[in-house]
Amino acid sequence: MAKHKPKNTQGASNDGFWATHKKQAKLSFQELLRRPLGNLLTLAVIAMSLTLPSSMYLVGKNLTIVASKWQAPSQISLYLQQEVAESKVQDLKSELEGWKEVEAVNYISPQEGLKELSEQSGFEQALTLLDSNPLPAVLIVSPKSDWQDKDKVNQLVNRLKQQSYVNEVRLDDDWLVRLEAIKHVAVVVATTLAILMFVAVFLIVGNTLRFNVLEQKDEIQVMKLVGATNTFILRPYLYTGMWFGLLGGFIAWLFTAIITVTLNGAVDNVAVLYESVFRLVGLTWDESLLLLMLSSFLGLFAARISVLRHLKEIEPV
């Protein structure tokens, strides 16, 4: 923990405003370097507290990117009425292929559907006992890329329902619903962890500086005896809190970058299995700057709340 010497601030009034703050910020940083081991442990705890919500934020961010790339279902299944003539099915297929919003239409005959079902389900012998094929003809409609918006797809589904010989239209969007639910859970968890970890950083910095104030109680009483105000004594502690937050945020940024690079290898292996190319997106410069600013503000705010309360309790003897 950093040990302050309030006497370092004496004579600061002879300097200009910015020069005074620059000097006090430099002195506060030097005080941190004088006890590297204890302060390093404090910074490590702060960094770990900030790394967890940052990593969860990246999880939610990358899930959002995945959801945006696969925003709409790629297929719409049309289950036709039983015993529809093959010629009528082909006519309907040709008509749908002429629609401007349709990319392609695949036809699965009842015989092909039964064959595929017997190969995948393992009920080959049971299916042979059926007197007739219970499966309907199916048309698989793939919308064009510019029609894969959710509202446009719903319009296409409603139009398909009105076509002749169509018994049921099913939108293959169950996996999208699950992905959206997972993304929502990730965002909620990340937000909850962020609040808890920010409170932890606040308590860590505040408690560290509280001990510093108690260690320097005698010097603070002497300074108050010669006319120093609480605001004047508080200033170096504010800079110390800021340094704790800023350095802790920077270490958390490094940890988050290392985690992103490490997980990219595992993500590449999973993407290859799905014949896709996807890489985790780390923190952008704006997000990194926001992390540093937020951590610095937390340290500054914790220092002001904790130290000022104790300074008011210390009176000159």
Secondary structure by P-SEA (a helix, b strand, c coil): ccccccccccccccccaaaaaaaaaaaaaaaaaacaaaaaaaaaaaaaaaaaaaaaaaaaaaaaaaaaaaccccbbbbbbcccccaaaaaaaaaaaaacccccbbbbbcaaaaaaaaaacccaaaaaaacccccccbbbbbbbccccccaaaaaaaaaaaaacccccbbbbccaaaaaaaaaaaaaaaaaaaaaaaaaaaaaaaaaaaaaaaaaaaaaaaaaaaaacccccccaaaaaaaaaaaaaaaaaaaaaaaaaaaaaaaaaaaaaaaaacbbbbbbcccaaaaaaaaaaaaaaaaaaaaaaaaaaaaacccc
